[in-house]
Amino acid sequence: MIQYLWFKLNERKGELGIGTIISVAIAIIVAGFVLIPGMRGFAQTVMNSMDSWWQNTIESSIFPSS
């Protein structure tokens, strides 16, 4: 009985591996569609804040133009 179960488990190992790979690929694709638009807005906010900080702090205080 144990030998039969061990044989069936080893026989299906390849199918389990392919199923796992497909599941991970689907999860990455779905996460990409959900996370990427949110990340774009976050990146724009960060870049706008950095630009404002650079102009108001660094350029005006450290590198005055006159």
PyMOL CGO cylinders between C-alpha atoms (Angstrom):
from pymol import cmd
from pymol.cgo import CYLINDER

trace = [
    CYLINDER, 0.00, 0.00, 0.00, 2.76, 2.47, 0.92, 0.3, 1, 1, 1, 1, 1, 1,
    CYLINDER, 2.76, 2.47, 0.92, 4.73, 1.49, -2.16, 0.3, 1, 1, 1, 1, 1, 1,
    CYLINDER, 4.73, 1.49, -2.16, 1.66, 2.14, -4.32, 0.3, 1, 1, 1, 1, 1, 1,
    CYLINDER, 1.66, 2.14, -4.32, 1.13, 5.60, -2.77, 0.3, 1, 1, 1, 1, 1, 1,
    CYLINDER, 1.13, 5.60, -2.77, 4.82, 6.41, -3.14, 0.3, 1, 1, 1, 1, 1, 1,
    CYLINDER, 4.82, 6.41, -3.14, 4.70, 5.34, -6.80, 0.3, 1, 1, 1, 1, 1, 1,
    CYLINDER, 4.70, 5.34, -6.80, 1.61, 7.50, -7.50, 0.3, 1, 1, 1, 1, 1, 1,
    CYLINDER, 1.61, 7.50, -7.50, 3.16, 10.49, -5.73, 0.3, 1, 1, 1, 1, 1, 1,
    CYLINDER, 3.16, 10.49, -5.73, 6.35, 10.21, -7.78, 0.3, 1, 1, 1, 1, 1, 1,
    CYLINDER, 6.35, 10.21, -7.78, 4.36, 9.64, -10.96, 0.3, 1, 1, 1, 1, 1, 1,
    CYLINDER, 4.36, 9.64, -10.96, 2.49, 12.95, -10.55, 0.3, 1, 1, 1, 1, 1, 1,
    CYLINDER, 2.49, 12.95, -10.55, 5.47, 15.03, -9.49, 0.3, 1, 1, 1, 1, 1, 1,
    CYLINDER, 5.47, 15.03, -9.49, 5.88, 16.49, -12.97, 0.3, 1, 1, 1, 1, 1, 1,
    CYLINDER, 5.88, 16.49, -12.97, 2.23, 17.53, -13.17, 0.3, 1, 1, 1, 1, 1, 1,
    CYLINDER, 2.23, 17.53, -13.17, 2.45, 19.21, -9.78, 0.3, 1, 1, 1, 1, 1, 1,
    CYLINDER, 2.45, 19.21, -9.78, 5.54, 21.13, -10.90, 0.3, 1, 1, 1, 1, 1, 1,
    CYLINDER, 5.54, 21.13, -10.90, 3.91, 22.40, -14.08, 0.3, 1, 1, 1, 1, 1, 1,
    CYLINDER, 3.91, 22.40, -14.08, 0.74, 23.36, -12.18, 0.3, 1, 1, 1, 1, 1, 1,
    CYLINDER, 0.74, 23.36, -12.18, 2.79, 25.28, -9.65, 0.3, 1, 1, 1, 1, 1, 1,
    CYLINDER, 2.79, 25.28, -9.65, 4.73, 27.14, -12.33, 0.3, 1, 1, 1, 1, 1, 1,
    CYLINDER, 4.73, 27.14, -12.33, 1.51, 28.08, -14.13, 0.3, 1, 1, 1, 1, 1, 1,
    CYLINDER, 1.51, 28.08, -14.13, -0.09, 29.23, -10.86, 0.3, 1, 1, 1, 1, 1, 1,
    CYLINDER, -0.09, 29.23, -10.86, 2.89, 31.41, -9.99, 0.3, 1, 1, 1, 1, 1, 1,
    CYLINDER, 2.89, 31.41, -9.99, 2.91, 32.92, -13.49, 0.3, 1, 1, 1, 1, 1, 1,
    CYLINDER, 2.91, 32.92, -13.49, -0.80, 33.76, -13.25, 0.3, 1, 1, 1, 1, 1, 1,
    CYLINDER, -0.80, 33.76, -13.25, -0.31, 35.31, -9.81, 0.3, 1, 1, 1, 1, 1, 1,
    CYLINDER, -0.31, 35.31, -9.81, 2.54, 37.49, -11.11, 0.3, 1, 1, 1, 1, 1, 1,
    CYLINDER, 2.54, 37.49, -11.11, 0.49, 38.64, -14.10, 0.3, 1, 1, 1, 1, 1, 1,
    CYLINDER, 0.49, 38.64, -14.10, -2.54, 39.51, -11.96, 0.3, 1, 1, 1, 1, 1, 1,
    CYLINDER, -2.54, 39.51, -11.96, -0.36, 41.30, -9.41, 0.3, 1, 1, 1, 1, 1, 1,
    CYLINDER, -0.36, 41.30, -9.41, 1.23, 43.26, -12.24, 0.3, 1, 1, 1, 1, 1, 1,
    CYLINDER, 1.23, 43.26, -12.24, -2.14, 44.48, -13.47, 0.3, 1, 1, 1, 1, 1, 1,
    CYLINDER, -2.14, 44.48, -13.47, -3.17, 45.47, -9.95, 0.3, 1, 1, 1, 1, 1, 1,
    CYLINDER, -3.17, 45.47, -9.95, 0.08, 46.92, -8.61, 0.3, 1, 1, 1, 1, 1, 1,
    CYLINDER, 0.08, 46.92, -8.61, 1.62, 48.69, -11.61, 0.3, 1, 1, 1, 1, 1, 1,
    CYLINDER, 1.62, 48.69, -11.61, -1.04, 51.43, -11.96, 0.3, 1, 1, 1, 1, 1, 1,
    CYLINDER, -1.04, 51.43, -11.96, -0.78, 52.18, -8.24, 0.3, 1, 1, 1, 1, 1, 1,
    CYLINDER, -0.78, 52.18, -8.24, 3.01, 52.23, -8.41, 0.3, 1, 1, 1, 1, 1, 1,
    CYLINDER, 3.01, 52.23, -8.41, 2.92, 54.72, -11.29, 0.3, 1, 1, 1, 1, 1, 1,
    CYLINDER, 2.92, 54.72, -11.29, 0.91, 57.22, -9.27, 0.3, 1, 1, 1, 1, 1, 1,
    CYLINDER, 0.91, 57.22, -9.27, 3.18, 56.70, -6.26, 0.3, 1, 1, 1, 1, 1, 1,
    CYLINDER, 3.18, 56.70, -6.26, 6.30, 57.23, -8.39, 0.3, 1, 1, 1, 1, 1, 1,
    CYLINDER, 6.30, 57.23, -8.39, 4.88, 60.45, -9.87, 0.3, 1, 1, 1, 1, 1, 1,
    CYLINDER, 4.88, 60.45, -9.87, 4.11, 61.76, -6.39, 0.3, 1, 1, 1, 1, 1, 1,
    CYLINDER, 4.11, 61.76, -6.39, 7.62, 60.94, -5.19, 0.3, 1, 1, 1, 1, 1, 1,
    CYLINDER, 7.62, 60.94, -5.19, 9.24, 62.56, -8.23, 0.3, 1, 1, 1, 1, 1, 1,
    CYLINDER, 9.24, 62.56, -8.23, 7.13, 65.72, -7.88, 0.3, 1, 1, 1, 1, 1, 1,
    CYLINDER, 7.13, 65.72, -7.88, 8.04, 65.96, -4.19, 0.3, 1, 1, 1, 1, 1, 1,
    CYLINDER, 8.04, 65.96, -4.19, 11.74, 65.46, -4.97, 0.3, 1, 1, 1, 1, 1, 1,
    CYLINDER, 11.74, 65.46, -4.97, 11.61, 68.15, -7.68, 0.3, 1, 1, 1, 1, 1, 1,
    CYLINDER, 11.61, 68.15, -7.68, 9.93, 70.58, -5.30, 0.3, 1, 1, 1, 1, 1, 1,
    CYLINDER, 9.93, 70.58, -5.30, 12.45, 69.79, -2.55, 0.3, 1, 1, 1, 1, 1, 1,
    CYLINDER, 12.45, 69.79, -2.55, 15.38, 70.24, -4.94, 0.3, 1, 1, 1, 1, 1, 1,
    CYLINDER, 15.38, 70.24, -4.94, 14.17, 73.62, -6.18, 0.3, 1, 1, 1, 1, 1, 1,
    CYLINDER, 14.17, 73.62, -6.18, 13.10, 75.00, -2.80, 0.3, 1, 1, 1, 1, 1, 1,
    CYLINDER, 13.10, 75.00, -2.80, 15.91, 73.68, -0.63, 0.3, 1, 1, 1, 1, 1, 1,
    CYLINDER, 15.91, 73.68, -0.63, 19.00, 72.77, -2.58, 0.3, 1, 1, 1, 1, 1, 1,
    CYLINDER, 19.00, 72.77, -2.58, 18.97, 75.32, -5.41, 0.3, 1, 1, 1, 1, 1, 1,
    CYLINDER, 18.97, 75.32, -5.41, 17.84, 78.25, -3.30, 0.3, 1, 1, 1, 1, 1, 1,
    CYLINDER, 17.84, 78.25, -3.30, 20.01, 77.56, -0.23, 0.3, 1, 1, 1, 1, 1, 1,
    CYLINDER, 20.01, 77.56, -0.23, 23.12, 75.78, -1.40, 0.3, 1, 1, 1, 1, 1, 1,
    CYLINDER, 23.12, 75.78, -1.40, 23.46, 76.94, -5.01, 0.3, 1, 1, 1, 1, 1, 1,
    CYLINDER, 23.46, 76.94, -5.01, 22.01, 80.46, -5.20, 0.3, 1, 1, 1, 1, 1, 1,
    CYLINDER, 22.01, 80.46, -5.20, 22.09, 81.83, -8.74, 0.3, 1, 1, 1, 1, 1, 1,
    CYLINDER, 22.09, 81.83, -8.74, 23.10, 85.37, -7.95, 0.3, 1, 1, 1, 1, 1, 1,
]
cmd.load_cgo(trace, "trace")
